[in-house]
Amino acid sequence: VITQSTQIAIYHLLNHGRAGEWQWTAFGCGASTAVYLVLCGLFVLSQTFIGGWYEILHSLSIIVCISIDIGVFCGAVSYISGHYFVHSVFQQ
């Protein structure tokens, strides 16, 4: 799903004359997964009973660290798929 949305966004940018701006758009499409994970983590955290501030802060830091890691990974996959897509479009 991530790679398909990336290719659609890149295709839109290339057709509107902004051929040099696809890299960050591709990375952002994949990295937007991190925002979804943070929101899901906050929802789960709000539904659980946690006793003190230390536990809440610890849980939030774990949610943010995992979301950043997965966001960078999905952004990299999205960038790589976008690179191959742009290469195949301009090669023909």
KOLRO-7150 format. One record per residue (C-alpha): residue number from 1; x, y, z; residue in three letters. Coordinates in Angstrom, 3 decimals. Layout:
// residues N
   pos         c1         c2         c3   code
   NUM          X          Y          Z    ALA
...
// end
This chain:
// residues 92
   pos         c1         c2         c3   code
     1      0.000      0.000      0.000    VAL
     2      2.830      2.375      0.858    ILE
     3      4.643      1.856     -2.411    THR
     4      1.473      2.296     -4.452    GLN
     5      0.588      5.589     -2.758    SER
     6      4.164      6.726     -3.270    THR
     7      4.030      5.982     -6.969    GLN
     8      0.752      7.862     -7.343    ILE
     9      2.180     10.907     -5.545    ALA
    10      5.365     10.828     -7.630    ILE
    11      3.391     10.442    -10.849    TYR
    12      1.334     13.498     -9.875    HIS
    13      4.470     15.550     -9.173    LEU
    14      6.172     14.502    -12.389    LEU
    15      3.135     15.372    -14.499    ASN
    16      2.889     18.861    -12.997    HIS
    17      6.451     19.857    -13.861    GLY
    18      8.031     19.416    -10.442    ARG
    19     10.430     16.622    -11.323    ALA
    20     12.984     17.468     -8.622    GLY
    21     10.632     17.342     -5.631    GLU
    22      9.671     13.679     -5.599    TRP
    23     12.304     12.448     -3.122    GLN
    24     10.901     14.048      0.038    TRP
    25      7.354     13.320     -1.056    THR
    26      8.232      9.665     -1.455    ALA
    27      9.898      9.534      1.952    PHE
    28      6.975     11.387      3.550    GLY
    29      4.420      8.943      2.150    CYS
    30      6.177      6.076      3.871    GLY
    31      7.073      7.954      7.031    ALA
    32      3.447      8.958      7.575    SER
    33      3.017      5.467      8.993    THR
    34      4.795      6.736     12.123    ALA
    35      2.044      9.295     12.746    VAL
    36     -0.553      6.545     12.590    TYR
    37      1.445      4.424     15.032    LEU
    38      1.780      7.288     17.512    VAL
    39     -1.963      7.930     17.382    LEU
    40     -2.731      4.223     17.890    CYS
    41     -0.235      4.055     20.735    GLY
    42     -1.779      7.073     22.433    LEU
    43     -5.231      5.544     22.068    PHE
    44     -4.089      2.266     23.645    VAL
    45     -2.290      4.194     26.381    LEU
    46     -5.444      6.152     27.166    SER
    47     -7.470      2.940     27.467    GLN
    48     -5.112      1.267     29.940    THR
    49     -4.751      2.026     33.612    PHE
    50     -1.210      3.079     34.450    ILE
    51     -0.327      4.011     38.000    GLY
    52      2.258      6.781     37.888    GLY
    53      4.066      9.386     35.852    TRP
    54      7.127      7.219     35.378    TYR
    55      5.116      4.454     33.717    GLU
    56      3.334      6.954     31.453    ILE
    57      6.596      8.628     30.437    LEU
    58      8.248      5.253     29.841    HIS
    59      5.356      4.063     27.688    SER
    60      5.323      7.295     25.677    LEU
    61      9.051      7.102     25.045    SER
    62      8.738      3.510     23.812    ILE
    63      5.837      4.466     21.524    ILE
    64      7.780      7.387     20.044    VAL
    65     11.021      5.421     19.560    CYS
    66      9.284      2.522     17.844    ILE
    67      7.278      4.919     15.669    SER
    68     10.408      6.787     14.580    ILE
    69     12.170      3.521     13.720    ASP
    70      9.247      2.197     11.695    ILE
    71      8.712      5.603     10.067    GLY
    72     12.319      5.759      8.867    VAL
    73     12.149      2.167      7.611    PHE
    74      8.870      2.697      5.730    CYS
    75     10.154      6.010      4.370    GLY
    76     13.265      4.280      3.056    ALA
    77     11.215      1.534      1.404    VAL
    78      8.991      4.173     -0.124    SER
    79     11.965      6.172     -1.397    TYR
    80     13.568      3.081     -2.951    ILE
    81     10.353      2.087     -4.708    SER
    82      9.928      5.666     -5.920    GLY
    83     13.480      5.706     -7.221    HIS
    84     12.886      2.571     -9.277    TYR
    85      9.577      3.979    -10.537    PHE
    86     11.138      7.277    -11.661    VAL
    87     14.065      5.431    -13.209    HIS
    88     11.720      3.208    -15.199    SER
    89      9.624      6.192    -16.350    VAL
    90     12.586      8.244    -17.554    PHE
    91     14.398      5.273    -19.047    GLN
    92     11.724      4.776    -21.708    GLN
// end
